[in-house]
């Protein structure tokens, strides 16, 4: 009867093991990628993302700032620590196929009741009222990875580790872009401060002439007041720009991981240029160049692993346990070898029953999470393509605006010279001179701002393509 029962259990187990199937992984879904980027004026398979940031940014002072940021930035340091933690988890997951080993040492004394069966037996056979038990041994426990649970745990740990490396890359690309933008903003503020100081000198000269004409009775007090008001516009602009320069220097210092201090710069915003070939490459390159897109792709690997683990938890688990060591009923015989040696080997199959609904729910939730991961991956690709397209159109259109603004400034500067000459010869009013000076001031400030925006658009394009790693 027992023989038939064992055979029946073995056959039933074999049927269960062969009939169950662990869920299959979902491959990386097709991404919503166009053949070319919108507004791409220079279609090429090469991308500026492949250019190292030290080659892309040629300003020596900017390179020094980026170097300092990569070394000292605290967000980047935290990302490195996350990578170290993930590496430890990956190493731990590689030990999943090894058995658990524990050393057990124990000693016990049991005194049963004298009127119990054990007590009467001890008194009769051992001639004492208590029993001793001393043991020391090693216990090994190993679970067979029939359903790939351990394999999925390793895959999950590896994908999580790779995600931390992509997170570091994403932080670095944003950090490089933010440092460059901050530096270009400083160059713009420097240029605007020079413009304000130059305009102040021009206003001072105009005001002196108008005061002389007022003393000669050629203009009224209103002319002097309006000229003074125009001069104060430039005067007020100077401390405002100095304030913004200090704030920007502090922000850059924090990004580079140092205490707030003055920031050295060697460039001039009007002379800062990039290579004319700002190729965005092909959109498919985003899948490998963009850290955030790559991270979402790795998230799918984690979701696949979680789904496999949840499915494996529903199936029977085969556990084999082995123990060996020394055991004795007397302390004096404990190390009497080989008489005290013992060994046991057991194997068992465990099938969850009452947790079935809970495990089934966990499996269904894992599948839903996996589907959400697919959606998030596609969304990240779509966002990346949009960012590249935005940067491309900004780069092109801001360049056109800068060219128009430069022509306008040239015209306004000529207008100032003409107005000043006519005013000195009594052929133009002071209002025409003041208006020309005001228009030129605003125009020059706007040109510097447009130049900064155009440089930032190039930086955004570089970052959006995955450059700066």
ZATIVEX-670466 format. One record per residue (C-alpha): residue in one letter; z, x, y. Coordinates in steps of 0.02 Angstrom, whole numbers, always signed. Each point is the difference from the previous one (the first is absolute). Example, Ala and Ser with C-alpha at 12.3 -4.5 7.8 and 13.67 -1.06 7.14 Angstrom:
# residues 2
{rec "A", {+390, +615, -225}}
{rec "S", {-33, +69, +172}}
//
This chain:
# residues 469
{rec "X", {+0, +0, +0}}
{rec "X", {+45, +139, +120}}
{rec "X", {-159, +93, -46}}
{rec "X", {-107, -151, +41}}
{rec "X", {+94, -29, +162}}
{rec "X", {-31, +180, +57}}
{rec "X", {-185, -16, -42}}
{rec "X", {-12, -164, +97}}
{rec "X", {+84, +76, +153}}
{rec "X", {-115, +151, -5}}
{rec "X", {-156, -111, -9}}
{rec "X", {+64, -111, +141}}
{rec "X", {+35, +151, +108}}
{rec "X", {-173, +71, -31}}
{rec "X", {-80, -166, +48}}
{rec "X", {+101, -8, +161}}
{rec "X", {-44, +179, +47}}
{rec "X", {-186, -22, -29}}
{rec "X", {-17, -172, +79}}
{rec "X", {+77, +41, +169}}
{rec "X", {-104, +82, +136}}
{rec "X", {+65, +83, +156}}
{rec "X", {-89, -53, +160}}
{rec "X", {-150, +104, +52}}
{rec "X", {-2, +94, +164}}
{rec "X", {-102, -63, +146}}
{rec "X", {-122, +131, +60}}
{rec "X", {-17, +40, +185}}
{rec "X", {-86, -152, +75}}
{rec "X", {-161, +10, +98}}
{rec "X", {+41, +34, +183}}
{rec "X", {-84, -96, +143}}
{rec "X", {-99, +149, +63}}
{rec "X", {-160, -5, +105}}
{rec "X", {-142, +122, -28}}
{rec "X", {+22, +71, +177}}
{rec "X", {+125, -22, +139}}
{rec "X", {-37, -116, +143}}
{rec "X", {-46, +94, +160}}
{rec "X", {-29, +161, -96}}
{rec "X", {-127, +95, +105}}
{rec "X", {-6, +154, -110}}
{rec "X", {-4, -56, -182}}
{rec "X", {+37, +147, -113}}
{rec "X", {+85, +27, -168}}
{rec "X", {+112, +133, +77}}
{rec "X", {+156, -59, +90}}
{rec "X", {+106, +80, +135}}
{rec "X", {+149, -43, -111}}
{rec "X", {-45, +153, -103}}
{rec "X", {+28, +113, +151}}
{rec "X", {+171, +82, +2}}
{rec "X", {+100, -48, +154}}
{rec "X", {+9, +181, +59}}
{rec "X", {-189, +2, +6}}
{rec "X", {-15, -175, +73}}
{rec "X", {+124, +33, +142}}
{rec "X", {-47, +165, +81}}
{rec "X", {+130, +3, +141}}
{rec "X", {+125, +138, -43}}
{rec "X", {+147, -89, +83}}
{rec "X", {-39, -160, -95}}
{rec "X", {-13, +95, -164}}
{rec "X", {+172, +75, +31}}
{rec "X", {+73, -174, +32}}
{rec "X", {-75, -72, -159}}
{rec "X", {+63, +149, -100}}
{rec "X", {+175, -28, +66}}
{rec "X", {-11, -187, -39}}
{rec "X", {-54, +28, -180}}
{rec "X", {+144, +122, -27}}
{rec "X", {+140, -84, +98}}
{rec "X", {-38, -187, +10}}
{rec "X", {+142, -95, -82}}
{rec "X", {-107, -142, -69}}
{rec "X", {-106, +130, -89}}
{rec "X", {+155, +88, -66}}
{rec "X", {+63, -165, -73}}
{rec "X", {-170, -25, -82}}
{rec "X", {+15, +173, -82}}
{rec "X", {+171, -47, -68}}
{rec "X", {-73, -161, -70}}
{rec "X", {-130, +106, -91}}
{rec "X", {+137, +110, -72}}
{rec "X", {+95, -153, -62}}
{rec "X", {-158, -71, -79}}
{rec "X", {-32, +166, -87}}
{rec "X", {+171, -9, -82}}
{rec "X", {-37, -176, -62}}
{rec "X", {-167, +57, -72}}
{rec "X", {+86, +142, -93}}
{rec "X", {+129, -122, -67}}
{rec "X", {-134, -121, -59}}
{rec "X", {-82, +137, -104}}
{rec "X", {+156, +5, -108}}
{rec "X", {-21, -183, -48}}
{rec "X", {-71, +42, -172}}
{rec "X", {+150, +109, -44}}
{rec "X", {+151, -78, -88}}
{rec "X", {+164, -27, +89}}
{rec "X", {+132, +121, -64}}
{rec "X", {+188, -20, +18}}
{rec "X", {+144, +104, -63}}
{rec "X", {+145, -105, -63}}
{rec "X", {+173, +66, -40}}
{rec "X", {+137, -120, -50}}
{rec "X", {+171, -12, -79}}
{rec "X", {+95, -157, -45}}
{rec "X", {+158, -53, -91}}
{rec "X", {+13, -175, -71}}
{rec "X", {+163, -75, -64}}
{rec "X", {-27, -167, -86}}
{rec "X", {+137, -124, -39}}
{rec "X", {+102, +41, -154}}
{rec "X", {-31, -176, -64}}
{rec "X", {-190, +9, +27}}
{rec "X", {-124, +46, -133}}
{rec "X", {-40, +163, +89}}
{rec "X", {+184, +40, +18}}
{rec "X", {+39, -32, -184}}
{rec "X", {-152, +103, -51}}
{rec "X", {+54, +147, +108}}
{rec "X", {+176, -4, -69}}
{rec "X", {-63, -10, -178}}
{rec "X", {-141, +128, +2}}
{rec "X", {+35, +119, +147}}
{rec "X", {+189, -17, +2}}
{rec "X", {+4, -21, +189}}
{rec "X", {-2, -143, +125}}
{rec "X", {-140, +60, +114}}
{rec "X", {-176, +70, -12}}
{rec "X", {-78, +138, +104}}
{rec "X", {-184, +21, +41}}
{rec "X", {-77, +153, +83}}
{rec "X", {-185, +17, +36}}
{rec "X", {-122, +104, +101}}
{rec "X", {-187, -18, -2}}
{rec "X", {-166, -22, +88}}
{rec "X", {-83, -170, +17}}
{rec "X", {-187, -10, +29}}
{rec "X", {-86, -162, +52}}
{rec "X", {-188, -19, +18}}
{rec "X", {-105, -152, +44}}
{rec "X", {-178, -1, -65}}
{rec "X", {-124, -28, +142}}
{rec "X", {-100, -131, -97}}
{rec "X", {-51, -103, +152}}
{rec "X", {-24, +142, +124}}
{rec "X", {+158, -36, +100}}
{rec "X", {+43, +185, +20}}
{rec "X", {-183, +40, +37}}
{rec "X", {-1, -130, +138}}
{rec "X", {+163, +67, +70}}
{rec "X", {-78, +173, +12}}
{rec "X", {-156, -71, +82}}
{rec "X", {+108, -95, +125}}
{rec "X", {+102, +155, +44}}
{rec "X", {-158, +103, +23}}
{rec "X", {-82, -131, +112}}
{rec "X", {+160, -14, +103}}
{rec "X", {+2, +188, +22}}
{rec "X", {-182, +0, +56}}
{rec "X", {+42, -140, +121}}
{rec "X", {+131, +110, +82}}
{rec "X", {-129, +138, +23}}
{rec "X", {-120, -126, +79}}
{rec "X", {+141, -64, +111}}
{rec "X", {+27, +178, +62}}
{rec "X", {-186, +17, +35}}
{rec "X", {+1, -165, +95}}
{rec "X", {+148, +57, +106}}
{rec "X", {-87, +165, +36}}
{rec "X", {-165, -80, +51}}
{rec "X", {+91, -116, +120}}
{rec "X", {+108, +143, +62}}
{rec "X", {-150, +112, +37}}
{rec "X", {-86, -143, +90}}
{rec "X", {+155, -45, +103}}
{rec "X", {+30, +181, +52}}
{rec "X", {-182, +17, +53}}
{rec "X", {+7, -163, +98}}
{rec "X", {+162, +52, +85}}
{rec "X", {-76, +167, +47}}
{rec "X", {-156, -81, +71}}
{rec "X", {+108, -121, +97}}
{rec "X", {+89, +150, +77}}
{rec "X", {-168, +76, +49}}
{rec "X", {-49, -165, +81}}
{rec "X", {+164, -9, +96}}
{rec "X", {-23, +180, +57}}
{rec "X", {-174, -44, +63}}
{rec "X", {+62, -156, +88}}
{rec "X", {+141, +99, +82}}
{rec "X", {-128, +124, +68}}
{rec "X", {-104, -146, +63}}
{rec "X", {+151, -76, +87}}
{rec "X", {+47, +165, +82}}
{rec "X", {-180, +30, +56}}
{rec "X", {-12, -176, +69}}
{rec "X", {+165, +24, +91}}
{rec "X", {-70, +153, +90}}
{rec "X", {-154, -101, +47}}
{rec "X", {+109, -142, +64}}
{rec "X", {+104, +122, +102}}
{rec "X", {-156, +67, +82}}
{rec "X", {-64, -175, +39}}
{rec "X", {+170, -53, +68}}
{rec "X", {+7, +149, +118}}
{rec "X", {-171, -42, +70}}
{rec "X", {+46, -184, +25}}
{rec "X", {+162, +50, +87}}
{rec "X", {-98, +111, +118}}
{rec "X", {-119, -144, +36}}
{rec "X", {+148, -115, +28}}
{rec "X", {+72, +122, +127}}
{rec "X", {-171, +4, +84}}
{rec "X", {-2, -189, +4}}
{rec "X", {-151, -14, -116}}
{rec "X", {+91, -99, -137}}
{rec "X", {+147, -118, -2}}
{rec "X", {+169, +20, -85}}
{rec "X", {-69, -109, -140}}
{rec "X", {-118, +139, -50}}
{rec "X", {+144, +125, -12}}
{rec "X", {+104, -123, -105}}
{rec "X", {-142, -35, -121}}
{rec "X", {-37, +185, -22}}
{rec "X", {+185, +33, -32}}
{rec "X", {+7, -142, -127}}
{rec "X", {-150, +73, -91}}
{rec "X", {+84, +171, -1}}
{rec "X", {+159, -74, -76}}
{rec "X", {-102, -70, -144}}
{rec "X", {-40, +179, -54}}
{rec "X", {+179, +55, +38}}
{rec "X", {+72, -137, -111}}
{rec "X", {-120, +42, -140}}
{rec "X", {+62, +180, -15}}
{rec "X", {+181, -35, -60}}
{rec "X", {-66, -138, -115}}
{rec "X", {-118, +122, -84}}
{rec "X", {+135, +134, -9}}
{rec "X", {+114, -126, -86}}
{rec "X", {-134, -46, -127}}
{rec "X", {-34, +184, -36}}
{rec "X", {+184, +31, -39}}
{rec "X", {+11, -154, -111}}
{rec "X", {-157, +51, -95}}
{rec "X", {+65, +179, -21}}
{rec "X", {+162, -70, -72}}
{rec "X", {-95, -111, -121}}
{rec "X", {-106, +147, -59}}
{rec "X", {+155, +107, -20}}
{rec "X", {+79, -131, -112}}
{rec "X", {-159, -14, -103}}
{rec "X", {+0, +187, -26}}
{rec "X", {+183, +0, -51}}
{rec "X", {+73, +95, +149}}
{rec "X", {+113, -46, +144}}
{rec "X", {-85, -75, +154}}
{rec "X", {-80, +139, +102}}
{rec "X", {-155, +43, +99}}
{rec "X", {-160, +5, -103}}
{rec "X", {-123, +141, +22}}
{rec "X", {-183, -49, +21}}
{rec "X", {-150, +108, +28}}
{rec "X", {-139, -127, +5}}
{rec "X", {-76, -107, +135}}
{rec "X", {-46, -179, -40}}
{rec "X", {-169, +13, +86}}
{rec "X", {-48, +149, -110}}
{rec "X", {+67, -67, -165}}
{rec "X", {-142, -43, -118}}
{rec "X", {-27, -28, -185}}
{rec "X", {-149, +38, -107}}
{rec "X", {-149, -112, +39}}
{rec "X", {-17, -42, -185}}
{rec "X", {+139, -127, -26}}
{rec "X", {-64, -63, -167}}
{rec "X", {+104, -132, -87}}
{rec "X", {-80, +32, -169}}
{rec "X", {-21, -139, -128}}
{rec "X", {+128, -141, -16}}
{rec "X", {+31, +37, -185}}
{rec "X", {+84, +162, +53}}
{rec "X", {+144, -102, +72}}
{rec "X", {+61, -33, -178}}
{rec "X", {+41, +183, -22}}
{rec "X", {+29, +56, +181}}
{rec "X", {+118, -133, +66}}
{rec "X", {+180, +27, -63}}
{rec "X", {+48, -182, +25}}
{rec "X", {-149, -62, -99}}
{rec "X", {+35, +126, -138}}
{rec "X", {+183, -55, +0}}
{rec "X", {-49, -181, -26}}
{rec "X", {-114, +53, -141}}
{rec "X", {+147, +91, -82}}
{rec "X", {+105, -157, +25}}
{rec "X", {-120, -85, -120}}
{rec "X", {+42, +133, -131}}
{rec "X", {+185, -38, +25}}
{rec "X", {-32, -186, -14}}
{rec "X", {-98, +27, -161}}
{rec "X", {+144, +103, -71}}
{rec "X", {+129, -132, +50}}
{rec "X", {-104, -134, -84}}
{rec "X", {-11, +103, -160}}
{rec "X", {+187, +33, +1}}
{rec "X", {+40, -185, +27}}
{rec "X", {-117, -47, -143}}
{rec "X", {+74, +132, -116}}
{rec "X", {+175, -66, +32}}
{rec "X", {-53, -163, -85}}
{rec "X", {-44, +88, -163}}
{rec "X", {+110, +69, -138}}
{rec "X", {+71, +173, +27}}
{rec "X", {+20, +124, -142}}
{rec "X", {+152, +113, +18}}
{rec "X", {+46, +141, -118}}
{rec "X", {+175, +74, +8}}
{rec "X", {+63, +155, -89}}
{rec "X", {+174, +74, +1}}
{rec "X", {+76, +152, -82}}
{rec "X", {+158, +105, +10}}
{rec "X", {+169, +20, -80}}
{rec "X", {+128, -133, -46}}
{rec "X", {+170, +6, -85}}
{rec "X", {+154, -107, -25}}
{rec "X", {+112, +150, +28}}
{rec "X", {-5, +120, +145}}
{rec "X", {+24, +146, -119}}
{rec "X", {-160, -48, -92}}
{rec "X", {-104, -32, +156}}
{rec "X", {-94, +164, -5}}
{rec "X", {-4, +13, -189}}
{rec "X", {-187, +29, -18}}
{rec "X", {-103, -58, -91}}
{rec "X", {+122, -130, -66}}
{rec "X", {+24, -80, +173}}
{rec "X", {-183, -9, +44}}
{rec "X", {-79, -172, +21}}
{rec "X", {-168, -71, +54}}
{rec "X", {-76, -171, +32}}
{rec "X", {-173, -64, +43}}
{rec "X", {-32, -180, +51}}
{rec "X", {-149, -95, +66}}
{rec "X", {-12, -172, +76}}
{rec "X", {-122, -120, +81}}
{rec "X", {+62, -106, +144}}
{rec "X", {-95, -154, +56}}
{rec "X", {+59, -91, +157}}
{rec "X", {+28, -186, -32}}
{rec "X", {+102, -94, +128}}
{rec "X", {-61, +114, +141}}
{rec "X", {-179, -51, -40}}
{rec "X", {-19, -114, +151}}
{rec "X", {+76, +129, +116}}
{rec "X", {-111, +139, -67}}
{rec "X", {-152, -113, +8}}
{rec "X", {+39, -40, +182}}
{rec "X", {+18, +185, +40}}
{rec "X", {-169, +32, -79}}
{rec "X", {-83, -139, +100}}
{rec "X", {+80, +65, +160}}
{rec "X", {-66, +174, -39}}
{rec "X", {-176, -72, -17}}
{rec "X", {+18, -91, +166}}
{rec "X", {+59, +161, +83}}
{rec "X", {-151, +89, -73}}
{rec "X", {-117, -129, +74}}
{rec "X", {+87, +20, +169}}
{rec "X", {-27, +187, -12}}
{rec "X", {-186, -27, -25}}
{rec "X", {-4, -108, +158}}
{rec "X", {+98, +130, +99}}
{rec "X", {-119, +137, -58}}
{rec "X", {-151, -98, +59}}
{rec "X", {+87, -39, +165}}
{rec "X", {+38, +185, +30}}
{rec "X", {-184, +44, -29}}
{rec "X", {-56, -136, +120}}
{rec "X", {+125, +59, +132}}
{rec "X", {-58, +180, -20}}
{rec "X", {-183, -48, +24}}
{rec "X", {+47, -100, +155}}
{rec "X", {+97, +145, +75}}
{rec "X", {-147, +118, -24}}
{rec "X", {-120, -126, +77}}
{rec "X", {+118, -26, +149}}
{rec "X", {+14, +187, +28}}
{rec "X", {-189, +22, -10}}
{rec "X", {-39, -132, +130}}
{rec "X", {+138, +65, +115}}
{rec "X", {-65, +177, -14}}
{rec "X", {-177, -53, +44}}
{rec "X", {+38, -124, +139}}
{rec "X", {+137, +102, +84}}
{rec "X", {-120, +146, +9}}
{rec "X", {-123, -112, +92}}
{rec "X", {+138, -63, +116}}
{rec "X", {+55, +179, +36}}
{rec "X", {-177, +48, +48}}
{rec "X", {-15, -149, +119}}
{rec "X", {+171, +35, +76}}
{rec "X", {-47, +183, +29}}
{rec "X", {-157, -54, +94}}
{rec "X", {+103, -122, +102}}
{rec "X", {+124, +137, +47}}
{rec "X", {-141, +113, +57}}
{rec "X", {-62, -141, +113}}
{rec "X", {+175, -36, +68}}
{rec "X", {+33, +183, +38}}
{rec "X", {-162, +7, +98}}
{rec "X", {+53, -159, +89}}
{rec "X", {+164, +83, +53}}
{rec "X", {-92, +148, +72}}
{rec "X", {-120, -114, +95}}
{rec "X", {+139, -115, +62}}
{rec "X", {+102, +148, +61}}
{rec "X", {-150, +74, +91}}
{rec "X", {-46, -166, +80}}
{rec "X", {+182, -33, +48}}
{rec "X", {+15, +168, +87}}
{rec "X", {-158, -40, +99}}
{rec "X", {+61, -174, +45}}
{rec "X", {-132, -87, -107}}
{rec "X", {+122, -73, -130}}
{rec "X", {+170, -83, +13}}
{rec "X", {+161, +64, -77}}
{rec "X", {-4, -150, -118}}
{rec "X", {-161, +64, -79}}
{rec "X", {+79, +171, -27}}
{rec "X", {+158, -74, -76}}
{rec "X", {-100, -114, -113}}
{rec "X", {-108, +143, -62}}
{rec "X", {+154, +105, -37}}
{rec "X", {+86, -143, -92}}
{rec "X", {-153, -37, -106}}
{rec "X", {-21, +183, -44}}
{rec "X", {+184, +16, -51}}
{rec "X", {-9, -150, -116}}
{rec "X", {-167, +55, -69}}
{rec "X", {+60, +176, -41}}
{rec "X", {+158, -68, -82}}
{rec "X", {-104, -120, -105}}
{rec "X", {-119, +139, -51}}
{rec "X", {+145, +105, -65}}
{rec "X", {+66, -152, -93}}
{rec "X", {-171, -37, -76}}
{rec "X", {-15, +181, -57}}
{rec "X", {+170, -14, -85}}
{rec "X", {-49, -165, -83}}
{rec "X", {-161, +78, -62}}
{rec "X", {+94, +147, -77}}
{rec "X", {+125, -120, -79}}
{rec "X", {-142, -99, -76}}
{rec "X", {-64, +158, -85}}
{rec "X", {+176, +35, -63}}
{rec "X", {+11, -178, -66}}
{rec "X", {-165, +22, -90}}
{rec "X", {+61, +162, -78}}
{rec "X", {+161, -84, -58}}
{rec "X", {-86, -160, -59}}
{rec "X", {-114, +103, -112}}
{rec "X", {+150, +89, -76}}
{rec "X", {-8, +161, +100}}
{rec "X", {+151, +105, +42}}
{rec "X", {+74, +22, -175}}
//
